[in-house]
């Protein structure tokens, strides 16, 4: 016997359908942009050893592409405290070098102190693998995985981070959230706190809730501060004093703290570096002792002789300083990058096969790649510039986070010819110089036609046609893309792939003009402007 259809069921279905349609309509309306603006940071959090700057995620441009942007500046000996986010994250290192650690759940602590250490067994340390980054590196951070960064260089580390809050992996809303495991961090996106009202309020307690919210808009807390001291003590099997410190109630250093004595971790690279410094110091001390002995002997000899020995010692000293100078450090970094590339190629085996065995596990996967080095260029024009890209084919972890990047250097007056992203939104962040950028929508209107300078951000939605031209000082920028295999289509390539008759009918051109349109100029998208005097009418 068939059951009667209840009117309530029909009402419920209609309500769900209406809600879904309104949600899709709201998302669609976010990209109805009649004008795109160049964006600069809206909020700033000053910490003990660095600065965190954020862009307002409610900007129409950022809402259209569904991402949030964070810029961190970490001073030398600065430690960015462990944090995680429900959204996948892609980081580009603009300046500096340092170390990065991630805590992947289920992975073993493969870095450990030896059994024969002079320390007791209780004091032996172990942790997961430490990664190292340099200027020009792209780093992928999976969602929900805590990571920390430390600046062991002599210059500040500047990093631009993209949080893909609209990624399907993020099961929450598009509000950017960063969960800190330590410290008392300042809120990085205070604009989003207005929506977060207290869930339980007493009658007449609205004023107290609003006052509490205003206080929290200036400072937040780490995720452990919401638990009671007794509960932390019991659940983590620690004493109450340690449990109180985990909550960091009086810590005013915020999210980037200074490690005055330097960070001490188990690291083969740091150990080798310290051993080299000790050897160098030993050589210097030996040289000083030898020099003092020579001076004592030379006092009894003729006056001309000590000058020769002294000059020879000075030449040896200069040679040693040159070996340890900035040029030598750059050469060591290049050699290390080449070794990593050779190891990566070797691990693929014969016939271009993929990785196998231990290298396939998430615990040992490669999470960063340098795209700023000139040898990494995918497209190059000696007069116009160079372009490097990274996607899931070159860095497989990007297939998990669903993001990619492009690094562009345009020389003086160089042009990146009109093109569009086929399957991704993109965000340009200017690293150096100035350049004019034009963005055109589907109605043929220039929604952006202005100059971009260092530190500015520009959103280019999917399929919007964009072109860039450098100024007199050049133009250098990084492009984040919301697809791990983003594809680009260039206008010139489309013309060359189209039959001549189609172009003639579409634009009303003669055969000679069609030939000029298809065949003149470079085959690639990087172009240097030619003088008009060399062209015929």
Secondary structure by P-SEA (a helix, b strand, c coil): ccccccaaaaaaaaaaaaaaaaaaaaaaacccccccccccccbbbbcccbbbbbcccccaaaaaacbbbbbbbbccccccccccccbbbbbbbccccbbbbbbccccccccccccccccccccbbbbcbbbbbccbbbbbbcccbbbbbbbcccbbbbbbbbbccccccccccccbbbbbccccccccccccccccccccccccaaaaaaaaaaaaccccccccccccaaaaaaaacccaaaaaaaaccccccccccccccccccccaaaaaaaaaaaaaaaaaaaaaaaaaaaaaaaccccaaaaaaaaaaaaaaaaaaaaaacaaaaaaaaaaaaaaaaaaaaaaacccccccccccccccccccccccccccccccccccccbbbbbccccccccccccccbbbbbbcccccccccccccccbbbbbcbbbbbbbbbcccccccccccccccbbbbbccccbbbbbbcccbbbbbbbbcccbbbbbbaaaaaaaccaaaaaaaccccaaaaaaacccccccccccccccccccc
